[in-house]
Amino acid sequence: MIKSLSASLGALCRSLSCLALGVMALGVTALGGCSTGPAPWPTALTPTRHADFDHNTLALTWQPGFCTVGKGCSADQPRQPLIGLHGLWASEPHSLEAQNIPVEHWWRDGCSLLEPDAQAPVLDNAMSATLSQIMPHTQPSLITHEWVKHGACFGYSAGPFFAKASALRERFAQSPMGYYLVERAGLRVRHDDLMAFFTTASQTTLPRALQLRCETDREGRVVLTQLWFTLAPGKMHLFPAAESYLTSPQNQDNCPAEFWVKRW
């Protein structure tokens, strides 16, 4: 009886997801359950230093791909959720552009160009537990790396910074696009098909609002590793609706015409 009820609920979730392509408040979580609405928002994320930047990049990971390329992830890497959090990255501040510092240097060095010697973030137990579940387990710590490189120099507190990034990840996981990816775990997909679904679901036609990142895994297959969303800093509370996006000034999508959405 319980199995039958679960199957019925799963079918209902799938039907609702297909019908709600343009309604981002309705979705299915990446863990497979029905959602009652978008994730709640933490305190607004407002930079108090070096706020002269144009956009944020929300970098999400497709965990089975991300963790099986390069150095990979630690043995204790959780297998759920499939959609993880890499980070939330401000674009190069205009003060650095005025010094003719190439954007590639900002991508490489981040906050160390503005305020070196940042310390590791201080987080409460609840946020540490959340990040341990949704961020790739790497050595050295990705959490520390993301804070030191992308958060510390903007005057944020570490807790709200990671709470905002976590809420953005959760909202995407609850969206039709998130469910679309989970449904294709283990399959080879076409780049054009995935982007067409994103355009329909998000109702945005802005170029490079979403860019895909791929790498070659240890079996020689090209696999999806990340999704990079270009967001307006003052409209992140609308994500993943159309109004939240901007066009990225750089073309960084490197996925080929077909690639694998890997599963564990």
Secondary structure, DSSP 4 states (H G I P E B T S, - for coil): -HHHHHHHHHHHHHHHHHHTTT-TTS-B-TTS-B-SSSPPP-S----SSS-----EEEEEEEHHHHTTSTT---TT-----SEEEEEEEEPPPHHHHTTT--HHHHHHHGGGGTS-SPPPP---HHHHHHHHHHS---SS-HHHHHHHHHTGGGT--HHHHHHHHHHHHHHHHTSHHHHHHHHTTTEEEEHHHHHHHHHHHH----TTSEEEEEEE-TTS-EEEEEEEEEE-GGGGGGTTSGGGB---SS------SEEEE---
